[in-house]
Amino acid sequence: MEAIVDGLKHDPFPSSAVRLRGSRAAYRIREGNYRILYEVHATEVVVYVFGIAHRKEVHRILLQRKQHATGS
C-alpha cells in the first residue's frame, strides 16, 4: 500500500483511481479489502491522502469528512 501512495507523487491519476461522486478533487484506489482515499490539488501540486481504511469502514470516513466540511 505504501508503494501505491508513493506512486501518487509521480502519477496522481493512475488507471485504478476512481473519482468520488460529488467531488471534483477526491479519488479512491482499491487495494484488496482496503481503500486509499485522496484529493489532488493541482493548483498547489499537492496530493492529500485523507484516509486508508478497510472497505467496511471507508463510508464512515467519507461521512465524517462530509460532516466536518458542512459544519454539521
N, C-alpha and C positions, 0 to 999 in steps of 0.2 A: 504494500500500500504506500509505503514511503517513496518508492520509485515513481509511482503514478503522480503523487503530489509534487515531487521534484520535477517531473516532466512538464508540469503546468507552466514552469518558468520559461520553457522553450516553445511550448505549443499549448496555449490556454484553451484551445478548441479541438481536442483530439476527436477522432471519429466516434469514440464511445461516449462522448459528452452529450447530454440532452438538456435543452433549456427548460427551466421550470416554468410552468404556466403562471401567468400573472406577474412575471418579472422580465425585465429586459436584460438583466446582467447576471442572474443566478442560474447555475447549472448543477447537474449531478452526474456522477460516474458510478456505475455499478461495478463492484468488485466482490464477487461471490455473494455472501449474505450481508455485505456492508455497502454503504453508500458514502461517497465523498461529495459534500455539498460545498459549492464555492461560488464566488462572484468575480467577474472580470471588470475592472475599472480601466478601460482603455485610455482614457484621458490622462490617467495617472500612471499607467503601465504597472498596475498592481493586480495580483490575484490574491483574493482573501478567502482562505478556507475557513468556513464558519461551522463546519461540523463533519465528523466522521462517526457514523453510528451503524448499528445493526439495522437491517431493513425494517424490523418491527418498531424501532424507536425513531426512525427518521421523520415520521409525520409529527411526532411530538416536538422535535427540534424546530421544524418549519412553523408549527403553530405558535410556539413560544417566540420565535423571531418575528412573526407577523404581529402578534400582540404587542411586542416591545415597540415595533415600528409605528403602530397606531396609538400607542399610549394606553391601551386597554389593560 
